[in-house]
Structure formats: structure tokens, C-alpha cells
């Protein structure tokens, strides 16, 4: 297959390298001519995946039209804040009926749309051809061939299984799932909780606090997800609890790193400058709180993080306020709200 990967960050590069190893013809689009040259000549991406050797067959370009020419599959792998611009710019160059995948874990900052809904704004006839790539998958490990499992979520079984076959190999196992909304929301919302876990570590709290944040954070993710049309079962899978665990515990996690710096006393601007790459959880926190308000959903962890990120609330005070909330039951009546997802 001919595959176009739009976005030469860490995740886009790792996906492209994997597909080349799986005998696909892959062209990756990069904005920066110097980065594209480094990938073509040195077969490296020193900015985003320093030290990783890329397949010599991987071709990089700065021309969208060239990247998309003859593509059977298009994979969007850019930050969520850039997604609308890239989808809009690429629309005229997507010919025929390719599968349109995305591997973006966030929301459109203007419309609050998921990435699939954003793609369908520009490709209204593509519902059966869209697919979400999600799950616990740090690019730094995927590109070096460490065992990883991900999910291909699509409205069409054929599309999901095509993407599954495209990526499967001896070190990358792919599961399919019909719950597109759940896969997207799990991947986006877990970044909020990773910020919180990082803050807890930065403040010097222990494993008990991390476990509490992750567990109650998953409750918040499921609570909002169900209201937005996802299945509760998806949040118990790879794109839910699986992605939550890896993002909250890994040294590769930008969201965790950013939170830890905040807990250590740095401002948001200072923390983002240190991390040096897109930190999706910041924008996602803002959007999740807005969605929670719109749908009358309680998300106390997300709301506490919003206060830290945007209102200047000291992290320690935010944690104290969370701990002293009014008492409630742990188990909620969510089963009755579950929305079953099914293949077309």
C-alpha cells in the first residue's frame, strides 16, 4: 500500500517507520525542510526521536501534494491545534477514496470537535473510511521495536481490519474496536490525569496519591465519555485504562513531565518551554471543563487542574481542596447510561 503520514513529530515518525518495515511505501510530510532533509539523508529525526535510526526507504517531503499523491491510506499525526489547518490544506490533494486515519489525542481548540468529527467536516462521505489509532504507545518505544499494543477504532469493520493488518507485526499487536468516540475520548482525556499525577510527584506525594488520581481520573473520563456517546467498556481497554497507565507513569510522557515541573514550582510557560514539544493535556483540560459545564458533568480533578493551569491556583492548594470535598459514594450508576457500539 501507498501510505501518506502527515506530521513528522515523534508519533508520526514512529508510525511511518513501522509501516516501512511492514513493506508499505511511505511518504512522510514535514513542515521543516531541514528536518525533511535529515530524514532523507541521515535517516534520523534528531528533533523528536534522537538516536533512532529510520528505514532508508522512508521518504520525507515538505510538499503536501507530493505526500498525498496516490495514497491508499492517509494518516494524520499532527498536534490537535494544527489538525484543522492540515486537514483543510490537504483536502484538495486527497484523490479517490483512501482510508483516513488519525493518531491525534486531543480536541479541536475552536469547535471542541474530536479529530474524527473534524475530518468528516471536510470529507462528509468518508464515515466508512475513517479510523482512529489509539492505545498505550510511546513513540520512543515503538520506533525501536519494543512490544506494543494499540487499537484501530472505526465505524466500518473492513476499515478497522485493514488498518489492523497494515500495522500488525511481531512487536506491534493491533486490536479493533467499533467505538470510535470512546477510543478518541480515552486518548485525549487521559492527558489531563497525567498532568495531575505529574503535579503530585512534583509535590513529593507518594504512590497512594498517584493511584487515587488515576482511578478517580478514569471515573471522570468515563463519566464524560458516556455523556458524549461512548461505551463504558472501551474505557476498560487499551485506549482507556491502558493509555492512562502509560501516560501517567512513563518518563516519555510530556504531560506527566509538565505536571511534575508545575508541582516543583515552575509556571506553565516555563514548564512548556522545558518540555519543548506539544503538551496536549493543557488544551484538553480547558475543553474538558467546558464540556463538563455544558453537559452538567462533575469532573473535580479536571476542574482542579484548570484552576492550576489557567487561574494561578497553587498546586498544593488544589490538592487540598480535592481531598476535602464533600463525602460521596465511590460506585456510580453508570451501567444504565452505557451506549452499545456496533459495527455497521
SVG drawing of the C-alpha trace seen along z (x, -y; Angstrom):
<svg xmlns="http://www.w3.org/2000/svg" viewBox="-30 -33 53 45">
<polyline fill="none" stroke="black" stroke-width="0.4" points="0.0,0.0 1.0,-3.6 0.7,-5.5 1.0,-9.2 1.8,-10.2 1.1,-13.9 3.3,-15.1 6.9,-14.3 6.8,-14.6 7.7,-11.6 4.5,-9.7 4.1,-10.3 7.8,-9.3 7.3,-6.1 4.2,-5.1 5.9,-5.8 8.9,-3.7 6.7,-0.8 4.8,-0.9 8.0,-0.9 9.2,2.2 5.8,3.8 6.6,3.4 4.5,0.3 5.6,-2.6 5.5,-5.5 5.9,-9.3 6.0,-11.4 5.2,-15.1 7.2,-17.6 6.8,-21.4 10.5,-22.0 12.7,-21.5 15.8,-20.9 14.0,-18.1 12.9,-16.5 16.4,-16.6 17.8,-15.0 15.2,-12.2 16.1,-11.6 19.9,-11.9 20.8,-10.9 17.7,-8.7 17.1,-10.2 14.7,-12.6 17.0,-14.2 14.5,-16.8 11.8,-14.4 13.4,-10.9 17.0,-11.5 19.2,-8.4 16.6,-6.3 17.7,-5.0 14.9,-5.2 14.5,-2.9 16.3,-4.1 13.2,-3.5 11.2,-6.2 10.7,-9.2 10.2,-12.7 8.8,-15.8 7.6,-19.3 5.0,-19.2 1.6,-18.0 0.6,-17.3 3.6,-15.0 3.0,-13.2 -0.7,-12.5 -0.2,-11.5 -1.5,-8.0 -2.1,-7.4 -4.3,-4.4 -4.1,-5.4 -3.6,-8.9 -2.5,-9.2 -2.8,-12.5 -0.3,-12.8 0.0,-16.4 -0.8,-18.3 -4.6,-18.8 -4.1,-22.6 -2.7,-22.2 -5.2,-19.5 -7.8,-21.7 -5.2,-23.6 -3.6,-20.4 -7.0,-18.7 -8.1,-21.8 -4.9,-22.2 -4.7,-18.5 -8.3,-18.3 -7.7,-19.3 -4.8,-16.8 -6.7,-13.7 -7.8,-11.9 -10.1,-8.8 -11.3,-7.1 -8.3,-6.4 -8.7,-5.4 -8.3,-8.5 -6.7,-7.7 -5.6,-9.9 -3.3,-9.3 -4.1,-12.6 -5.1,-12.6 -6.9,-15.9 -9.7,-18.2 -10.1,-20.9 -9.5,-24.1 -12.1,-26.1 -15.1,-23.8 -14.2,-21.3 -14.8,-18.6 -13.0,-15.2 -10.5,-14.7 -12.8,-12.2 -15.6,-14.7 -13.2,-17.4 -12.1,-15.1 -15.7,-14.4 -16.3,-18.2 -14.1,-18.2 -14.8,-14.7 -18.5,-14.2 -18.7,-11.0 -15.8,-9.3 -17.6,-7.9 -16.9,-4.3 -13.2,-5.2 -12.2,-6.9 -10.1,-5.2 -8.6,-6.2 -5.2,-4.8 -5.1,-4.8 -3.7,-3.0 -0.6,-2.9 2.1,-3.6 5.0,-5.9 6.8,-6.7 10.2,-6.2 9.4,-2.5 7.5,-1.8 10.3,-3.1 12.9,-0.8 10.6,2.2 9.6,2.8 6.4,4.8 3.3,2.5 -0.4,3.0 -2.8,0.4 -6.4,0.1 -7.8,-0.6 -11.3,-2.0 -13.6,-2.6 -17.3,-2.7 -16.6,0.0 -15.2,3.4 -13.5,3.6 -11.7,0.3 -10.7,1.3 -9.3,4.7 -7.5,3.1 -5.6,0.8 -5.1,3.7 -3.4,5.7 -1.4,2.7 0.3,2.3 0.4,5.8 3.8,7.4 5.8,9.4 6.2,6.5 3.1,4.4 -0.3,6.1 -3.4,4.3 -7.0,4.8 -10.1,3.5 -13.0,1.6 -16.2,0.1 -16.4,-2.6 -14.7,-5.5 -15.9,-8.1 -14.6,-6.1 -11.2,-5.5 -10.8,-9.2 -12.0,-10.4 -9.9,-7.9 -6.8,-9.0 -7.5,-12.7 -8.8,-12.9 -6.1,-10.7 -3.6,-13.6 -5.4,-15.7 -4.9,-13.0 -1.2,-12.6 -0.8,-16.3 -2.3,-15.7 -0.1,-12.7 3.0,-14.7 2.0,-17.5 1.5,-15.0 5.1,-13.7 6.4,-17.2 4.9,-18.0 6.6,-14.9 3.4,-12.9 3.6,-9.1 2.2,-6.2 -1.1,-6.3 -1.9,-9.7 -0.9,-8.6 -3.2,-5.5 -6.1,-7.7 -5.7,-10.2 -5.5,-7.5 -8.5,-5.6 -10.8,-8.6 -9.5,-10.2 -10.7,-7.2 -14.1,-7.7 -14.2,-11.2 -13.1,-10.1 -15.9,-7.5 -18.5,-10.0 -17.9,-12.5 -17.4,-9.8 -20.7,-8.2 -22.5,-11.5 -20.8,-12.1 -21.8,-8.7 -19.0,-6.3 -19.2,-2.8 -18.1,-2.3 -16.3,0.9 -13.9,-1.0 -12.5,-2.8 -11.6,0.5 -9.5,1.3 -6.2,0.2 -7.4,-3.2 -8.8,-3.8 -7.1,-2.5 -4.2,-1.2 -3.3,-4.6 -4.0,-6.2 -1.5,-4.0 1.4,-4.5 0.9,-8.3 0.8,-8.7 3.8,-6.5 6.3,-6.8 9.4,-9.0 8.4,-9.6 5.1,-11.3 5.2,-15.0 2.0,-15.6 3.5,-13.9 6.8,-15.8 4.9,-19.1 2.8,-18.4 5.9,-17.4 7.5,-20.7 4.4,-22.6 4.4,-20.7 8.1,-21.7 7.1,-25.4 7.6,-26.3 5.0,-28.4 3.1,-26.8 5.1,-28.8 8.4,-27.7 7.3,-24.0 6.2,-24.0 9.5,-25.6 11.4,-22.9 9.4,-20.1 9.8,-21.7 7.0,-19.7 3.2,-19.8 1.6,-19.0 -2.0,-18.1 -3.3,-17.9 -3.2,-21.7 -5.7,-22.5 -7.6,-19.3 -8.2,-20.4 -9.7,-23.7 -12.0,-21.9 -13.0,-19.1 -14.0,-21.6 -16.1,-23.5 -17.8,-20.2 -18.4,-19.2 -20.1,-22.5 -22.2,-22.2 -23.4,-18.7 -23.6,-19.2 -20.9,-16.6 -18.8,-16.6 -15.1,-16.4 -13.4,-17.7 -9.8,-16.6 -10.1,-18.3 -11.6,-21.4 -8.8,-21.5 -6.2,-21.3 -7.9,-24.1 -7.5,-26.3 -3.8,-25.5 -3.2,-25.9 -5.3,-29.0 -6.2,-30.7 -2.9,-30.6 -4.0,-28.4 -1.1,-26.8 -0.9,-23.1 -0.8,-22.2 -3.9,-24.2 -5.7,-22.5 -4.8,-19.0 -6.0,-20.0 -9.3,-21.2 -9.8,-17.9 -9.1,-16.0 -11.6,-18.0 -14.6,-17.8 -17.9,-16.6 -18.1,-12.9 -19.7,-10.7 -20.1,-7.1 -17.4,-5.5 -19.6,-3.4 -21.8,-5.3 -24.8,-4.2 -23.2,-4.3 -24.3,-1.0 -27.7,-2.3 -26.1,-5.0 -23.9,-2.7 -24.4,-3.1 -23.7,0.1 -21.4,-0.4 -21.9,2.0 -20.4,2.5 -22.4,1.2"/>
</svg>
